[in-house]
């Protein structure tokens, strides 16, 4: 299992808050940061192990959250 080289950055403000969309954003940024499929699957499994608030908390804990003024490619 290969963790990301850097802590991925994600922008959640102003994006579709659907859980599947947020997981897709998280997976994409993990991949860009160098994580392998096994690590990404582990993060997704952890994030989806409870409710929506847990999913948000998991993303908030494992990523650098960017504010609404930061531009990021999706």
N, CA, C and O atoms as a Tripos MOL2 file, in Angstrom:
@<TRIPOS>MOLECULE
protein
  296   295    74     0     0
PROTEIN
NO_CHARGES

@<TRIPOS>ATOM
      1 N           0.8480   -1.1710    0.0000 N.3       1 UNK1
      2 CA          0.0000    0.0000    0.0000 C.3       1 UNK1
      3 C           0.8960    1.2370    0.0000 C.2       1 UNK1
      4 O           1.8170    1.3510    0.8090 O.2       1 UNK1
      5 N           0.6160    2.1460   -0.9060 N.am      2 UNK2
      6 CA          1.4270    3.3500   -1.0360 C.3       2 UNK2
      7 C           0.5780    4.5780   -0.7080 C.2       2 UNK2
      8 O          -0.3740    4.8950   -1.4220 O.2       2 UNK2
      9 N           0.9360    5.2670    0.3840 N.am      3 UNK3
     10 CA          0.2590    6.4970    0.7800 C.3       3 UNK3
     11 C           0.7100    7.6390   -0.1260 C.2       3 UNK3
     12 O           1.7370    7.5310   -0.7950 O.2       3 UNK3
     13 N          -0.0550    8.7390   -0.1500 N.am      4 UNK4
     14 CA          0.3560    9.8620   -0.9930 C.3       4 UNK4
     15 C           1.6720   10.4720   -0.5240 C.2       4 UNK4
     16 O           2.0040   10.4340    0.6610 O.2       4 UNK4
     17 N           2.4110   11.0300   -1.4690 N.am      5 UNK5
     18 CA          3.6850   11.6710   -1.1730 C.3       5 UNK5
     19 C           3.4670   12.9560   -0.3890 C.2       5 UNK5
     20 O           4.2130   13.2620    0.5410 O.2       5 UNK5
     21 N           2.4380   13.7030   -0.7690 N.am      6 UNK6
     22 CA          2.0790   14.9410   -0.0830 C.3       6 UNK6
     23 C           0.6280   14.8480    0.3780 C.2       6 UNK6
     24 O          -0.1310   14.0150   -0.1170 O.2       6 UNK6
     25 N           0.2500   15.6910    1.3120 N.am      7 UNK7
     26 CA         -1.1400   15.7220    1.7460 C.3       7 UNK7
     27 C          -1.9590   16.3940    0.6410 C.2       7 UNK7
     28 O          -1.7270   17.5640    0.3340 O.2       7 UNK7
     29 N          -2.9100   15.6760    0.0390 N.am      8 UNK8
     30 CA         -3.6650   16.2360   -1.0800 C.3       8 UNK8
     31 C          -4.4840   17.4520   -0.6640 C.2       8 UNK8
     32 O          -4.9070   17.5750    0.4850 O.2       8 UNK8
     33 N          -4.6960   18.3460   -1.6240 N.am      9 UNK9
     34 CA         -5.5140   19.5270   -1.4060 C.3       9 UNK9
     35 C          -6.8610   19.3110   -2.0790 C.2       9 UNK9
     36 O          -6.9200   18.8640   -3.2250 O.2       9 UNK9
     37 N          -7.9290   19.6220   -1.3820 N.am     10 UNK10
     38 CA         -9.2620   19.5410   -1.9730 C.3      10 UNK10
     39 C         -10.0460   20.7970   -1.6400 C.2      10 UNK10
     40 O          -9.8790   21.4000   -0.5800 O.2      10 UNK10
     41 N         -10.8950   21.1680   -2.5650 N.am     11 UNK11
     42 CA        -11.7820   22.3100   -2.3880 C.3      11 UNK11
     43 C         -13.1950   21.7530   -2.3000 C.2      11 UNK11
     44 O         -13.7050   21.1910   -3.2690 O.2      11 UNK11
     45 N         -13.8250   21.9050   -1.1440 N.am     12 UNK12
     46 CA        -15.1780   21.3910   -0.9690 C.3      12 UNK12
     47 C         -16.2200   22.4890   -1.0270 C.2      12 UNK12
     48 O         -17.3910   22.2200   -1.2920 O.2      12 UNK12
     49 N         -15.8080   23.7250   -0.7810 N.am     13 UNK13
     50 CA        -16.7390   24.8500   -0.8310 C.3      13 UNK13
     51 C         -17.1150   25.1080   -2.2810 C.2      13 UNK13
     52 O         -16.2440   25.2730   -3.1350 O.2      13 UNK13
     53 N         -18.4060   25.1410   -2.5550 N.am     14 UNK14
     54 CA        -18.8690   25.4420   -3.9030 C.3      14 UNK14
     55 C         -18.9520   24.2520   -4.8320 C.2      14 UNK14
     56 O         -19.3040   24.4150   -6.0000 O.2      14 UNK14
     57 N         -18.6360   23.0450   -4.3460 N.am     15 UNK15
     58 CA        -18.7740   21.8550   -5.1940 C.3      15 UNK15
     59 C         -20.0350   21.0980   -4.7980 C.2      15 UNK15
     60 O         -20.5800   21.3050   -3.7140 O.2      15 UNK15
     61 N         -20.4860   20.2300   -5.6770 N.am     16 UNK16
     62 CA        -21.6450   19.3820   -5.3930 C.3      16 UNK16
     63 C         -21.3340   18.5450   -4.1540 C.2      16 UNK16
     64 O         -20.3530   17.8020   -4.1440 O.2      16 UNK16
     65 N         -22.1520   18.6560   -3.1160 N.am     17 UNK17
     66 CA        -21.9130   17.9800   -1.8550 C.3      17 UNK17
     67 C         -22.3790   16.5400   -1.8020 C.2      17 UNK17
     68 O         -22.3730   15.9240   -0.7370 O.2      17 UNK17
     69 N         -22.7870   15.9960   -2.9450 N.am     18 UNK18
     70 CA        -23.1800   14.6000   -3.0010 C.3      18 UNK18
     71 C         -22.0100   13.7290   -2.5480 C.2      18 UNK18
     72 O         -20.8740   13.9500   -2.9680 O.2      18 UNK18
     73 N         -22.2790   12.7530   -1.7040 N.am     19 UNK19
     74 CA        -21.2230   11.9070   -1.1450 C.3      19 UNK19
     75 C         -20.3800   11.2490   -2.2280 C.2      19 UNK19
     76 O         -19.1590   11.1700   -2.0920 O.2      19 UNK19
     77 N         -21.0070   10.7760   -3.2980 N.am     20 UNK20
     78 CA        -20.2610   10.1190   -4.3750 C.3      20 UNK20
     79 C         -19.3360   11.0980   -5.0860 C.2      20 UNK20
     80 O         -18.2210   10.7410   -5.4650 O.2      20 UNK20
     81 N         -19.8000   12.3310   -5.2660 N.am     21 UNK21
     82 CA        -18.9670   13.3490   -5.8830 C.3      21 UNK21
     83 C         -17.7600   13.6650   -5.0030 C.2      21 UNK21
     84 O         -16.6400   13.7710   -5.5010 O.2      21 UNK21
     85 N         -17.9820   13.8140   -3.7010 N.am     22 UNK22
     86 CA        -16.8900   14.1030   -2.7800 C.3      22 UNK22
     87 C         -15.8700   12.9720   -2.7500 C.2      22 UNK22
     88 O         -14.6660   13.2210   -2.6910 O.2      22 UNK22
     89 N         -16.3470   11.7310   -2.7890 N.am     23 UNK23
     90 CA        -15.4330   10.5930   -2.8290 C.3      23 UNK23
     91 C         -14.6270   10.5820   -4.1300 C.2      23 UNK23
     92 O         -13.4470   10.2300   -4.1350 O.2      23 UNK23
     93 N         -15.2660   10.9640   -5.2170 N.am     24 UNK24
     94 CA        -14.5590   11.0360   -6.4990 C.3      24 UNK24
     95 C         -13.4680   12.0930   -6.4850 C.2      24 UNK24
     96 O         -12.3670   11.8720   -6.9890 O.2      24 UNK24
     97 N         -13.7830   13.2420   -5.9030 N.am     25 UNK25
     98 CA        -12.7860   14.3050   -5.7810 C.3      25 UNK25
     99 C         -11.6280   13.8320   -4.9170 C.2      25 UNK25
    100 O         -10.4630   14.0270   -5.2640 O.2      25 UNK25
    101 N         -11.9550   13.2100   -3.7890 N.am     26 UNK26
    102 CA        -10.9160   12.7180   -2.8810 C.3      26 UNK26
    103 C         -10.0320   11.6800   -3.5680 C.2      26 UNK26
    104 O          -8.8080   11.7340   -3.4510 O.2      26 UNK26
    105 N         -10.6410   10.7400   -4.2800 N.am     27 UNK27
    106 CA         -9.8710    9.6950   -4.9670 C.3      27 UNK27
    107 C          -8.9610   10.2990   -6.0310 C.2      27 UNK27
    108 O          -7.8040    9.8980   -6.1590 O.2      27 UNK27
    109 N          -9.4720   11.2490   -6.7860 N.am     28 UNK28
    110 CA         -8.6710   11.9050   -7.8280 C.3      28 UNK28
    111 C          -7.4640   12.6070   -7.2270 C.2      28 UNK28
    112 O          -6.3500   12.4800   -7.7360 O.2      28 UNK28
    113 N          -7.6790   13.3410   -6.1520 N.am     29 UNK29
    114 CA         -6.5720   14.0750   -5.5360 C.3      29 UNK29
    115 C          -5.5660   13.1340   -4.8660 C.2      29 UNK29
    116 O          -4.3690   13.4220   -4.8550 O.2      29 UNK29
    117 N          -6.0320   12.0310   -4.3160 N.am     30 UNK30
    118 CA         -5.1080   11.0390   -3.7610 C.3      30 UNK30
    119 C          -4.2360   10.4530   -4.8660 C.2      30 UNK30
    120 O          -3.0300   10.2840   -4.6930 O.2      30 UNK30
    121 N          -4.8570   10.1460   -6.0020 N.am     31 UNK31
    122 CA         -4.1180    9.6000   -7.1420 C.3      31 UNK31
    123 C          -3.0640   10.6000   -7.6200 C.2      31 UNK31
    124 O          -1.9200   10.2310   -7.8860 O.2      31 UNK31
    125 N          -3.4620   11.8640   -7.7250 N.am     32 UNK32
    126 CA         -2.5260   12.9120   -8.1560 C.3      32 UNK32
    127 C          -1.3590   13.0670   -7.1830 C.2      32 UNK32
    128 O          -0.2540   13.4390   -7.5760 O.2      32 UNK32
    129 N          -1.6230   12.7760   -5.9030 N.am     33 UNK33
    130 CA         -0.5890   12.9330   -4.8750 C.3      33 UNK33
    131 C           0.3020   11.6920   -4.7550 C.2      33 UNK33
    132 O           1.2410   11.6780   -3.9590 O.2      33 UNK33
    133 N           0.0100   10.6570   -5.5390 N.am     34 UNK34
    134 CA          0.8820    9.4910   -5.5600 C.3      34 UNK34
    135 C           0.3880    8.2660   -4.8220 C.2      34 UNK34
    136 O           1.1250    7.2860   -4.7070 O.2      34 UNK34
    137 N          -0.8400    8.2880   -4.3160 N.am     35 UNK35
    138 CA         -1.3760    7.1170   -3.6160 C.3      35 UNK35
    139 C          -1.7330    6.0300   -4.6250 C.2      35 UNK35
    140 O          -2.1080    6.3210   -5.7610 O.2      35 UNK35
    141 N          -1.6120    4.7740   -4.1950 N.am     36 UNK36
    142 CA         -1.9970    3.6740   -5.0780 C.3      36 UNK36
    143 C          -3.4600    3.2780   -4.8280 C.2      36 UNK36
    144 O          -4.0980    3.7730   -3.8990 O.2      36 UNK36
    145 N          -3.9780    2.3730   -5.6770 N.am     37 UNK37
    146 CA         -5.3880    1.9650   -5.5990 C.3      37 UNK37
    147 C          -5.7350    1.3770   -4.2400 C.2      37 UNK37
    148 O          -6.8120    1.6470   -3.7080 O.2      37 UNK37
    149 N          -4.8530    0.5890   -3.6780 N.am     38 UNK38
    150 CA         -5.1160   -0.0370   -2.3830 C.3      38 UNK38
    151 C          -5.3180    1.0190   -1.2900 C.2      38 UNK38
    152 O          -6.2200    0.8910   -0.4620 O.2      38 UNK38
    153 N          -4.4900    2.0480   -1.2900 N.am     39 UNK39
    154 CA         -4.6120    3.1180   -0.2950 C.3      39 UNK39
    155 C          -5.9080    3.8990   -0.5130 C.2      39 UNK39
    156 O          -6.6200    4.2070    0.4430 O.2      39 UNK39
    157 N          -6.2120    4.2170   -1.7720 N.am     40 UNK40
    158 CA         -7.4410    4.9550   -2.0800 C.3      40 UNK40
    159 C          -8.6620    4.1550   -1.6510 C.2      40 UNK40
    160 O          -9.5930    4.7090   -1.0660 O.2      40 UNK40
    161 N          -8.6650    2.8630   -1.9370 N.am     41 UNK41
    162 CA         -9.7770    2.0000   -1.5200 C.3      41 UNK41
    163 C          -9.9380    1.9920   -0.0040 C.2      41 UNK41
    164 O         -11.0620    1.9810    0.4970 O.2      41 UNK41
    165 N          -8.8220    1.9970    0.7320 N.am     42 UNK42
    166 CA         -8.8740    2.0140    2.1900 C.3      42 UNK42
    167 C          -9.5130    3.3150    2.6930 C.2      42 UNK42
    168 O         -10.3490    3.2910    3.5960 O.2      42 UNK42
    169 N          -9.1170    4.4470    2.1050 N.am     43 UNK43
    170 CA         -9.6750    5.7370    2.5120 C.3      43 UNK43
    171 C         -11.1770    5.7820    2.2210 C.2      43 UNK43
    172 O         -11.9570    6.2460    3.0530 O.2      43 UNK43
    173 N         -11.5770    5.3060    1.0520 N.am     44 UNK44
    174 CA        -12.9960    5.2980    0.6890 C.3      44 UNK44
    175 C         -13.7820    4.3930    1.6250 C.2      44 UNK44
    176 O         -14.8830    4.7420    2.0510 O.2      44 UNK44
    177 N         -13.2220    3.2330    1.9470 N.am     45 UNK45
    178 CA        -13.9000    2.3200    2.8660 C.3      45 UNK45
    179 C         -14.0740    2.9680    4.2420 C.2      45 UNK45
    180 O         -15.1350    2.8640    4.8570 O.2      45 UNK45
    181 N         -13.0300    3.6310    4.7120 N.am     46 UNK46
    182 CA        -13.1060    4.3130    6.0080 C.3      46 UNK46
    183 C         -14.1330    5.4420    5.9620 C.2      46 UNK46
    184 O         -14.9290    5.5910    6.8890 O.2      46 UNK46
    185 N         -14.1230    6.2320    4.9000 N.am     47 UNK47
    186 CA        -15.0300    7.3690    4.7870 C.3      47 UNK47
    187 C         -16.4870    6.9340    4.7180 C.2      47 UNK47
    188 O         -17.3720    7.6350    5.2070 O.2      47 UNK47
    189 N         -16.7350    5.7730    4.1080 N.am     48 UNK48
    190 CA        -18.1140    5.3040    3.9350 C.3      48 UNK48
    191 C         -18.5540    4.3270    5.0190 C.2      48 UNK48
    192 O         -19.6000    3.6900    4.8910 O.2      48 UNK48
    193 N         -17.7710    4.2050    6.0770 N.am     49 UNK49
    194 CA        -18.0980    3.2410    7.1310 C.3      49 UNK49
    195 C         -19.1730    3.7360    8.0940 C.2      49 UNK49
    196 O         -19.5900    3.0030    8.9900 O.2      49 UNK49
    197 N         -19.6140    4.9590    7.9130 N.am     50 UNK50
    198 CA        -20.6300    5.5070    8.8090 C.3      50 UNK50
    199 C         -21.5150    6.4590    8.0090 C.2      50 UNK50
    200 O         -21.8590    6.1810    6.8600 O.2      50 UNK50
    201 N         -21.8800    7.5770    8.6210 N.am     51 UNK51
    202 CA        -22.7960    8.5140    7.9780 C.3      51 UNK51
    203 C         -22.0690    9.6090    7.2000 C.2      51 UNK51
    204 O         -20.8420    9.6160    7.1020 O.2      51 UNK51
    205 N         -22.8520   10.5270    6.6540 N.am     52 UNK52
    206 CA        -22.3230   11.6100    5.8250 C.3      52 UNK52
    207 C         -21.3490   12.4940    6.5990 C.2      52 UNK52
    208 O         -20.3210   12.9050    6.0620 O.2      52 UNK52
    209 N         -21.6680   12.7830    7.8460 N.am     53 UNK53
    210 CA        -20.7770   13.6140    8.6640 C.3      53 UNK53
    211 C         -19.4180   12.9450    8.8540 C.2      53 UNK53
    212 O         -18.3890   13.6210    8.8640 O.2      53 UNK53
    213 N         -19.4090   11.6240    9.0030 N.am     54 UNK54
    214 CA        -18.1510   10.8760    9.1230 C.3      54 UNK54
    215 C         -17.3540   10.9700    7.8180 C.2      54 UNK54
    216 O         -16.1310   11.1030    7.8410 O.2      54 UNK54
    217 N         -18.0500   10.9010    6.6920 N.am     55 UNK55
    218 CA        -17.3870   11.0210    5.3940 C.3      55 UNK55
    219 C         -16.6870   12.3780    5.2970 C.2      55 UNK55
    220 O         -15.5240   12.4500    4.9000 O.2      55 UNK55
    221 N         -17.3870   13.4430    5.6540 N.am     56 UNK56
    222 CA        -16.8030   14.7850    5.6110 C.3      56 UNK56
    223 C         -15.6270   14.8830    6.5730 C.2      56 UNK56
    224 O         -14.5910   15.4500    6.2240 O.2      56 UNK56
    225 N         -15.7690   14.3420    7.7710 N.am     57 UNK57
    226 CA        -14.6970   14.3960    8.7710 C.3      57 UNK57
    227 C         -13.4610   13.6360    8.2880 C.2      57 UNK57
    228 O         -12.3330   14.0780    8.5100 O.2      57 UNK57
    229 N         -13.6680   12.5070    7.6370 N.am     58 UNK58
    230 CA        -12.5440   11.7200    7.1150 C.3      58 UNK58
    231 C         -11.7970   12.5040    6.0490 C.2      58 UNK58
    232 O         -10.5660   12.5250    6.0390 O.2      58 UNK58
    233 N         -12.5260   13.1410    5.1610 N.am     59 UNK59
    234 CA        -11.8900   13.9480    4.1210 C.3      59 UNK59
    235 C         -11.1650   15.1320    4.7610 C.2      59 UNK59
    236 O         -10.0330   15.4440    4.3920 O.2      59 UNK59
    237 N         -11.8140   15.7840    5.7110 N.am     60 UNK60
    238 CA        -11.2040   16.9460    6.3660 C.3      60 UNK60
    239 C          -9.9100   16.5680    7.0830 C.2      60 UNK60
    240 O          -8.9620   17.3530    7.1170 O.2      60 UNK60
    241 N          -9.8760   15.3840    7.6480 N.am     61 UNK61
    242 CA         -8.7050   14.9360    8.4020 C.3      61 UNK61
    243 C          -7.5360   14.5580    7.4860 C.2      61 UNK61
    244 O          -6.3810   14.7930    7.8380 O.2      61 UNK61
    245 N          -7.8160   13.9870    6.3430 N.am     62 UNK62
    246 CA         -6.7590   13.4600    5.4930 C.3      62 UNK62
    247 C          -6.3120   14.3610    4.3570 C.2      62 UNK62
    248 O          -5.4180   14.0030    3.5900 O.2      62 UNK62
    249 N          -6.9290   15.5290    4.2460 N.am     63 UNK63
    250 CA         -6.6410   16.4260    3.1400 C.3      63 UNK63
    251 C          -6.4550   17.8480    3.6560 C.2      63 UNK63
    252 O          -6.9410   18.1980    4.7320 O.2      63 UNK63
    253 N          -5.7490   18.6590    2.8790 N.am     64 UNK64
    254 CA         -5.7140   20.0950    3.1370 C.3      64 UNK64
    255 C          -6.9360   20.6840    2.4630 C.2      64 UNK64
    256 O          -7.0760   20.6020    1.2430 O.2      64 UNK64
    257 N          -7.8240   21.2780    3.2520 N.am     65 UNK65
    258 CA         -9.0340   21.8630    2.6940 C.3      65 UNK65
    259 C          -8.7490   23.2790    2.2290 C.2      65 UNK65
    260 O          -8.1840   24.0840    2.9690 O.2      65 UNK65
    261 N          -9.1370   23.5760    1.0110 N.am     66 UNK66
    262 CA         -8.9030   24.8870    0.4180 C.3      66 UNK66
    263 C         -10.1610   25.7280    0.5360 C.2      66 UNK66
    264 O         -11.2730   25.2020    0.5280 O.2      66 UNK66
    265 N          -9.9790   27.0440    0.6450 N.am     67 UNK67
    266 CA        -11.1540   27.9090    0.7480 C.3      67 UNK67
    267 C         -11.7370   28.1810   -0.6290 C.2      67 UNK67
    268 O         -11.1950   27.7450   -1.6450 O.2      67 UNK67
    269 N         -12.8430   28.9050   -0.6500 N.am     68 UNK68
    270 CA        -13.5710   29.1180   -1.8960 C.3      68 UNK68
    271 C         -12.8260   29.9830   -2.9060 C.2      68 UNK68
    272 O         -13.1630   29.9590   -4.0900 O.2      68 UNK68
    273 N         -11.8290   30.7420   -2.4760 N.am     69 UNK69
    274 CA        -11.0910   31.6090   -3.3930 C.3      69 UNK69
    275 C          -9.9680   30.8830   -4.1240 C.2      69 UNK69
    276 O          -9.4060   31.4260   -5.0740 O.2      69 UNK69
    277 N          -9.6340   29.6860   -3.7080 N.am     70 UNK70
    278 CA         -8.5310   28.9360   -4.3180 C.3      70 UNK70
    279 C          -9.0390   28.2150   -5.5630 C.2      70 UNK70
    280 O         -10.0470   27.5100   -5.5110 O.2      70 UNK70
    281 N          -8.3520   28.3890   -6.6580 N.am     71 UNK71
    282 CA         -8.7260   27.7230   -7.9120 C.3      71 UNK71
    283 C          -8.0450   26.3640   -7.9880 C.2      71 UNK71
    284 O          -6.8430   26.2600   -7.7450 O.2      71 UNK71
    285 N          -8.7960   25.3290   -8.3190 N.am     72 UNK72
    286 CA         -8.2470   23.9880   -8.4580 C.3      72 UNK72
    287 C          -8.8370   23.3470   -9.7160 C.2      72 UNK72
    288 O         -10.0180   23.5240  -10.0120 O.2      72 UNK72
    289 N          -8.0150   22.6080  -10.4480 N.am     73 UNK73
    290 CA         -8.4950   21.8980  -11.6410 C.3      73 UNK73
    291 C          -9.2450   20.6500  -11.2390 C.2      73 UNK73
    292 O          -8.8020   19.9000  -10.3690 O.2      73 UNK73
    293 N         -10.3820   20.4310  -11.8730 N.am     74 UNK74
    294 CA        -11.1550   19.2170  -11.5970 C.3      74 UNK74
    295 C         -11.2590   18.4150  -12.8730 C.2      74 UNK74
    296 O         -11.8700   17.3470  -12.8820 O.2      74 UNK74
@<TRIPOS>BOND
     1     1     2 1
     2     2     3 1
     3     3     4 2
     4     3     5 am
     5     5     6 1
     6     6     7 1
     7     7     8 2
     8     7     9 am
     9     9    10 1
    10    10    11 1
    11    11    12 2
    12    11    13 am
    13    13    14 1
    14    14    15 1
    15    15    16 2
    16    15    17 am
    17    17    18 1
    18    18    19 1
    19    19    20 2
    20    19    21 am
    21    21    22 1
    22    22    23 1
    23    23    24 2
    24    23    25 am
    25    25    26 1
    26    26    27 1
    27    27    28 2
    28    27    29 am
    29    29    30 1
    30    30    31 1
    31    31    32 2
    32    31    33 am
    33    33    34 1
    34    34    35 1
    35    35    36 2
    36    35    37 am
    37    37    38 1
    38    38    39 1
    39    39    40 2
    40    39    41 am
    41    41    42 1
    42    42    43 1
    43    43    44 2
    44    43    45 am
    45    45    46 1
    46    46    47 1
    47    47    48 2
    48    47    49 am
    49    49    50 1
    50    50    51 1
    51    51    52 2
    52    51    53 am
    53    53    54 1
    54    54    55 1
    55    55    56 2
    56    55    57 am
    57    57    58 1
    58    58    59 1
    59    59    60 2
    60    59    61 am
    61    61    62 1
    62    62    63 1
    63    63    64 2
    64    63    65 am
    65    65    66 1
    66    66    67 1
    67    67    68 2
    68    67    69 am
    69    69    70 1
    70    70    71 1
    71    71    72 2
    72    71    73 am
    73    73    74 1
    74    74    75 1
    75    75    76 2
    76    75    77 am
    77    77    78 1
    78    78    79 1
    79    79    80 2
    80    79    81 am
    81    81    82 1
    82    82    83 1
    83    83    84 2
    84    83    85 am
    85    85    86 1
    86    86    87 1
    87    87    88 2
    88    87    89 am
    89    89    90 1
    90    90    91 1
    91    91    92 2
    92    91    93 am
    93    93    94 1
    94    94    95 1
    95    95    96 2
    96    95    97 am
    97    97    98 1
    98    98    99 1
    99    99   100 2
   100    99   101 am
   101   101   102 1
   102   102   103 1
   103   103   104 2
   104   103   105 am
   105   105   106 1
   106   106   107 1
   107   107   108 2
   108   107   109 am
   109   109   110 1
   110   110   111 1
   111   111   112 2
   112   111   113 am
   113   113   114 1
   114   114   115 1
   115   115   116 2
   116   115   117 am
   117   117   118 1
   118   118   119 1
   119   119   120 2
   120   119   121 am
   121   121   122 1
   122   122   123 1
   123   123   124 2
   124   123   125 am
   125   125   126 1
   126   126   127 1
   127   127   128 2
   128   127   129 am
   129   129   130 1
   130   130   131 1
   131   131   132 2
   132   131   133 am
   133   133   134 1
   134   134   135 1
   135   135   136 2
   136   135   137 am
   137   137   138 1
   138   138   139 1
   139   139   140 2
   140   139   141 am
   141   141   142 1
   142   142   143 1
   143   143   144 2
   144   143   145 am
   145   145   146 1
   146   146   147 1
   147   147   148 2
   148   147   149 am
   149   149   150 1
   150   150   151 1
   151   151   152 2
   152   151   153 am
   153   153   154 1
   154   154   155 1
   155   155   156 2
   156   155   157 am
   157   157   158 1
   158   158   159 1
   159   159   160 2
   160   159   161 am
   161   161   162 1
   162   162   163 1
   163   163   164 2
   164   163   165 am
   165   165   166 1
   166   166   167 1
   167   167   168 2
   168   167   169 am
   169   169   170 1
   170   170   171 1
   171   171   172 2
   172   171   173 am
   173   173   174 1
   174   174   175 1
   175   175   176 2
   176   175   177 am
   177   177   178 1
   178   178   179 1
   179   179   180 2
   180   179   181 am
   181   181   182 1
   182   182   183 1
   183   183   184 2
   184   183   185 am
   185   185   186 1
   186   186   187 1
   187   187   188 2
   188   187   189 am
   189   189   190 1
   190   190   191 1
   191   191   192 2
   192   191   193 am
   193   193   194 1
   194   194   195 1
   195   195   196 2
   196   195   197 am
   197   197   198 1
   198   198   199 1
   199   199   200 2
   200   199   201 am
   201   201   202 1
   202   202   203 1
   203   203   204 2
   204   203   205 am
   205   205   206 1
   206   206   207 1
   207   207   208 2
   208   207   209 am
   209   209   210 1
   210   210   211 1
   211   211   212 2
   212   211   213 am
   213   213   214 1
   214   214   215 1
   215   215   216 2
   216   215   217 am
   217   217   218 1
   218   218   219 1
   219   219   220 2
   220   219   221 am
   221   221   222 1
   222   222   223 1
   223   223   224 2
   224   223   225 am
   225   225   226 1
   226   226   227 1
   227   227   228 2
   228   227   229 am
   229   229   230 1
   230   230   231 1
   231   231   232 2
   232   231   233 am
   233   233   234 1
   234   234   235 1
   235   235   236 2
   236   235   237 am
   237   237   238 1
   238   238   239 1
   239   239   240 2
   240   239   241 am
   241   241   242 1
   242   242   243 1
   243   243   244 2
   244   243   245 am
   245   245   246 1
   246   246   247 1
   247   247   248 2
   248   247   249 am
   249   249   250 1
   250   250   251 1
   251   251   252 2
   252   251   253 am
   253   253   254 1
   254   254   255 1
   255   255   256 2
   256   255   257 am
   257   257   258 1
   258   258   259 1
   259   259   260 2
   260   259   261 am
   261   261   262 1
   262   262   263 1
   263   263   264 2
   264   263   265 am
   265   265   266 1
   266   266   267 1
   267   267   268 2
   268   267   269 am
   269   269   270 1
   270   270   271 1
   271   271   272 2
   272   271   273 am
   273   273   274 1
   274   274   275 1
   275   275   276 2
   276   275   277 am
   277   277   278 1
   278   278   279 1
   279   279   280 2
   280   279   281 am
   281   281   282 1
   282   282   283 1
   283   283   284 2
   284   283   285 am
   285   285   286 1
   286   286   287 1
   287   287   288 2
   288   287   289 am
   289   289   290 1
   290   290   291 1
   291   291   292 2
   292   291   293 am
   293   293   294 1
   294   294   295 1
   295   295   296 2
@<TRIPOS>SUBSTRUCTURE
     1 UNK1         2 RESIDUE 1 A UNK
     2 UNK2         6 RESIDUE 1 A UNK
     3 UNK3        10 RESIDUE 1 A UNK
     4 UNK4        14 RESIDUE 1 A UNK
     5 UNK5        18 RESIDUE 1 A UNK
     6 UNK6        22 RESIDUE 1 A UNK
     7 UNK7        26 RESIDUE 1 A UNK
     8 UNK8        30 RESIDUE 1 A UNK
     9 UNK9        34 RESIDUE 1 A UNK
    10 UNK10       38 RESIDUE 1 A UNK
    11 UNK11       42 RESIDUE 1 A UNK
    12 UNK12       46 RESIDUE 1 A UNK
    13 UNK13       50 RESIDUE 1 A UNK
    14 UNK14       54 RESIDUE 1 A UNK
    15 UNK15       58 RESIDUE 1 A UNK
    16 UNK16       62 RESIDUE 1 A UNK
    17 UNK17       66 RESIDUE 1 A UNK
    18 UNK18       70 RESIDUE 1 A UNK
    19 UNK19       74 RESIDUE 1 A UNK
    20 UNK20       78 RESIDUE 1 A UNK
    21 UNK21       82 RESIDUE 1 A UNK
    22 UNK22       86 RESIDUE 1 A UNK
    23 UNK23       90 RESIDUE 1 A UNK
    24 UNK24       94 RESIDUE 1 A UNK
    25 UNK25       98 RESIDUE 1 A UNK
    26 UNK26      102 RESIDUE 1 A UNK
    27 UNK27      106 RESIDUE 1 A UNK
    28 UNK28      110 RESIDUE 1 A UNK
    29 UNK29      114 RESIDUE 1 A UNK
    30 UNK30      118 RESIDUE 1 A UNK
    31 UNK31      122 RESIDUE 1 A UNK
    32 UNK32      126 RESIDUE 1 A UNK
    33 UNK33      130 RESIDUE 1 A UNK
    34 UNK34      134 RESIDUE 1 A UNK
    35 UNK35      138 RESIDUE 1 A UNK
    36 UNK36      142 RESIDUE 1 A UNK
    37 UNK37      146 RESIDUE 1 A UNK
    38 UNK38      150 RESIDUE 1 A UNK
    39 UNK39      154 RESIDUE 1 A UNK
    40 UNK40      158 RESIDUE 1 A UNK
    41 UNK41      162 RESIDUE 1 A UNK
    42 UNK42      166 RESIDUE 1 A UNK
    43 UNK43      170 RESIDUE 1 A UNK
    44 UNK44      174 RESIDUE 1 A UNK
    45 UNK45      178 RESIDUE 1 A UNK
    46 UNK46      182 RESIDUE 1 A UNK
    47 UNK47      186 RESIDUE 1 A UNK
    48 UNK48      190 RESIDUE 1 A UNK
    49 UNK49      194 RESIDUE 1 A UNK
    50 UNK50      198 RESIDUE 1 A UNK
    51 UNK51      202 RESIDUE 1 A UNK
    52 UNK52      206 RESIDUE 1 A UNK
    53 UNK53      210 RESIDUE 1 A UNK
    54 UNK54      214 RESIDUE 1 A UNK
    55 UNK55      218 RESIDUE 1 A UNK
    56 UNK56      222 RESIDUE 1 A UNK
    57 UNK57      226 RESIDUE 1 A UNK
    58 UNK58      230 RESIDUE 1 A UNK
    59 UNK59      234 RESIDUE 1 A UNK
    60 UNK60      238 RESIDUE 1 A UNK
    61 UNK61      242 RESIDUE 1 A UNK
    62 UNK62      246 RESIDUE 1 A UNK
    63 UNK63      250 RESIDUE 1 A UNK
    64 UNK64      254 RESIDUE 1 A UNK
    65 UNK65      258 RESIDUE 1 A UNK
    66 UNK66      262 RESIDUE 1 A UNK
    67 UNK67      266 RESIDUE 1 A UNK
    68 UNK68      270 RESIDUE 1 A UNK
    69 UNK69      274 RESIDUE 1 A UNK
    70 UNK70      278 RESIDUE 1 A UNK
    71 UNK71      282 RESIDUE 1 A UNK
    72 UNK72      286 RESIDUE 1 A UNK
    73 UNK73      290 RESIDUE 1 A UNK
    74 UNK74      294 RESIDUE 1 A UNK
